[in-house]
Amino acid sequence: MTLNIKVWNEYLHETRGDAVVVANYPDGIHAVVAEGLRENLGDGASVTTATLQDPEHGLSDEELDGTDVLFWWGHIAHDQVSDEVAQRVVDHVHAGMGLVVLHSGHYSKPFKKLMGTTCSLKWRNDGERELVWTVLPGHPIAEGVPHPIQIAKQEMYGEFFDIPVPDEEIFLSTFAGGEVFRSGVAYHRGLGRVFYFSPGDQEYPVYHHPDIRRVLSNAAQWAAPRGPRRALTADQHPLGWFES
């Protein structure tokens, strides 16, 4: 069965002429993330992309109905995502769609709605080395991933990260400056699965890194729906309904 994946990106850094960003991602971050997913998942996945500029941000009900797993990268335009579309994404997650939130997507409207917290954190962008340590080695998202993943230069994200206690904490990052960060955490929301993974600032070619691509491909397979998609509703049931 083919896994239908959509990679969403606000696609603003890449179109503003920043030479560093364009050098890393000439066709957009979404294109590189999608390329890695296709590379690792092959015929087992159909990968499409969408951006903030598309009608309904490329996330109409029809598009989301056909999406098994949605990847989300955002940074400077969280406020430009319509509340209607953000709630639509949340509703589809509750109904069983998988969601993989990347880097600064921790501040996106859908992720904050699903977490119910500020999702604030500490940060510093000095291009420091990041080591991504696997702290739950038996988890499917960690399969085939080295311990640790070594990223030569990356933006520092540090604690305290204001998220609910994760259902599963899979990766913990350490930085040259001494900080630690819960960089790979998983949740169940309604019938859906949510994975947050922090490595991947626009100023560094992190999404070209083969080990990062492996994590994202594993995450797509883990977050895929495990059963039929259906809205969760509050329904009145007559006495003994389950016996008929």
ABEGO torsion letter per residue (X at the ends): XBBBBBBBBAGAAAAAGBAAAAAABAAEAAAAAAAAAAAAAEAABBBBBBBAABBGGGBBAAAAAABABBBBBBAAAAAABBAAAAAAAAAAAAAGBBBBBBEAAAABAAAAAAAGBAGBBBBBBAGBBBBBBBABAABAAABGBBOBBBBABBBBBBOBBBBBBBABBABBBBBAAGBBBBABBBBBBEABBBBBBABGBAABAAAABAAAAAAAAAAAAAABBABBBBBBBBBBBBBGAAAX
